Amino acid sequence: MILPQKIIIKLPFATQLLIYKQCLFNMKKIIFYIIIILIFPISINAQKTLMEKIQPNHIKIQFAGNIGVISSGIGYNYLSDKAQFDILYGFIPKSLGGANIHTISNKNSILLFKQNIGKYLVLSRSVGVSVNRAFTKNTFTYLPNHYPENYYSPNAIHLAPFISYNFIYSNQLKEGLNQFNIFFEISTLDTYLYNYIRSSTVNFNEIWNLAIGSIIKLTFNNQ
């Protein structure tokens, strides 16, 4: 069974920069479409109503975290901002993953607590689970016909539970960018948990992955 690769970077700094540039290049199209959704003017009232419903609450950018070297997408808040729903696109280049891996992730999280630190800074903790769908030549949702039945388990879709610690700067007196969030996230995959339970040779600290990212809150004129 092909397992998602953990990202362990032991490359020269210049090489790492080239890899990150390659990842960013692959994300240009999706970022372009996100920008179009956010700024494209709508003049008809019915269209405005639809636009208000689909406008995201934030943009999320993340490094590592079992989605890709870098991932980005849009997100929505609900349950009075106590829950989040995100759609992210992530990419791992062949130089790190053995093949170019494209991943679409549906992240869902629930807020556990918030704690004020000073006038404008808030610390919060959330827990959740992502549903990750990988696209590469070595992944599949159904076993190819040339393999015997039950020879491999499907490996294209994974569940990824996580815990996230968020440091939120919020100043509602400012217009535009009035909230900025930096988060640290610890996550694993269902496959890693399964292997840890089955095998005594797998250490608990080896199945976890650390991610760092940012959430940029969006404010629209109609809100």
Steps between C-alpha positions, in 0.01 A plus 500: 500500500631842405504723808507880498854615548603697804676820407855502633700775334876452512593707198717809454317823562523605134344170392218544749427842353478351151257234624278757667500706180388194306218441749387861481503486119261202506260696721474809277185386322302418813604826666397687184150348515472583870585865428244512217229373736592762759520811283278439195221764507138383489231753406177299504331464841433129459863445415605704801294278728668191359842662529440585865421135571814362339745766615763333722582629846875453468796384293725233650865438409683204652848344486523120555226320694438187285347703216809625319819695537271797456122518481247778468127550472188664636296441814166566664397555862173371644336422837569858611867473394552190715554273199693526172473335161798537264579383148875490427721402209845364585802394297806281564767505224657183366833589664340453843215254447638271228229633267312825453212470748196727482261491797156645562416524869171563678590622850239517776573628850325591825618774737583377851586826673616860457721695739574871478867600516514876519270738315521367144649149532299180554619140543260226391514123466301290254469132414382351175546258217591540134388283212792495255475381140836451326544501122806324359579190295563292813168564677155353439154485656419165338751219452616483134391190309856369458527439877340200675194581710588656839871503404530868598277731699385828338758768573372817332271617782615547859362640823734735685409593859672813633537743789554867417632784716413843364642841585250759379562872464166678481428873480143563388560876493708458185352453153617239252754267659376522859580145607809287449550145621817292530442137593704194590340166424587144606345232280526137398338262248266207549765273344766613748266440794411156367866405462577630850224285651606190305878525527712536811789628287318824415561772759216731599704815432576382144140516377448873555563790264540868587352770278512879516267734320298816491131587480413835347149619583305653212267797536258595222297816453174306530590357841 
